[in-house]
Amino acid sequence: MMAALTIAAGSASASMVYLAHNGNDDVNWLPFCQQFGDFCQSASGAVIGSLLAAALLVIIIILSAFALKRN
């Protein structure tokens, strides 16, 4: 459950960072990373960190499952 929530949060934040970098012409959302570069760098780093945390959580779950199966 926690892995699913962590991955969902990382994916949602990744989509927002993608919109910040590229914008969306269909709804006239302009990319604003040219004006707020520090924010976009921080947000991109946070997304990478959250997705790495999700990957580590999945690895811990798999290792725990193997440990439970062994006993």
C-alpha positions as CSV (number, residue, x, y, z in Angstrom):
1,M,0.0,0.0,0.0
2,M,2.8,2.4,0.9
3,A,4.7,1.6,-2.2
4,A,1.6,2.3,-4.4
5,L,1.1,5.7,-2.6
6,T,4.7,6.6,-2.9
7,I,4.8,5.8,-6.6
8,A,1.5,7.6,-7.3
9,A,2.9,10.7,-5.5
10,G,6.1,10.6,-7.5
11,S,4.2,10.2,-10.8
12,A,1.9,13.1,-10.0
13,S,4.7,15.4,-9.1
14,A,6.6,14.3,-12.2
15,S,3.7,15.3,-14.4
16,M,3.6,18.7,-12.8
17,V,7.3,19.2,-13.3
18,Y,6.9,18.1,-17.0
19,L,4.2,20.8,-17.4
20,A,6.5,23.4,-15.8
21,H,9.3,22.6,-18.2
22,N,7.2,22.2,-21.4
23,G,3.8,23.8,-20.8
24,N,0.7,22.7,-22.7
25,D,-0.4,24.5,-25.9
26,D,-3.9,23.1,-25.8
27,V,-4.9,25.0,-22.7
28,N,-2.4,27.9,-23.1
29,W,-0.2,27.0,-20.2
30,L,3.2,28.4,-21.0
31,P,6.4,26.8,-19.7
32,F,7.6,28.9,-16.7
33,C,11.0,27.3,-16.1
34,Q,12.7,30.1,-18.1
35,Q,11.6,32.6,-15.4
36,F,11.9,30.4,-12.3
37,G,14.9,28.2,-13.0
38,D,15.8,27.6,-9.4
39,F,12.3,26.4,-8.6
40,C,12.3,24.0,-11.5
41,Q,15.7,22.6,-10.6
42,S,14.6,22.0,-7.0
43,A,11.3,20.4,-8.1
44,S,13.1,18.1,-10.6
45,G,15.5,17.1,-7.8
46,A,12.6,16.4,-5.5
47,V,10.9,14.2,-8.1
48,I,14.1,12.2,-8.7
49,G,14.4,11.8,-4.9
50,S,10.8,10.6,-4.5
51,L,11.1,8.1,-7.3
52,L,14.4,6.8,-5.9
53,A,12.7,6.4,-2.5
54,A,9.8,4.5,-4.2
55,A,12.3,2.2,-5.9
56,L,14.1,1.5,-2.6
57,L,10.8,0.8,-0.9
58,V,10.0,-1.8,-3.5
59,I,13.4,-3.4,-3.0
60,I,12.9,-3.5,0.7
61,I,9.4,-5.1,0.2
62,I,10.9,-7.8,-2.1
63,L,13.7,-8.5,0.4
64,S,11.2,-8.8,3.2
65,A,9.0,-11.2,1.2
66,F,12.1,-13.4,0.5
67,A,13.0,-13.4,4.2
68,L,9.4,-14.3,5.2
69,K,9.3,-17.1,2.6
70,R,12.6,-18.5,3.9
71,N,11.3,-18.9,7.4
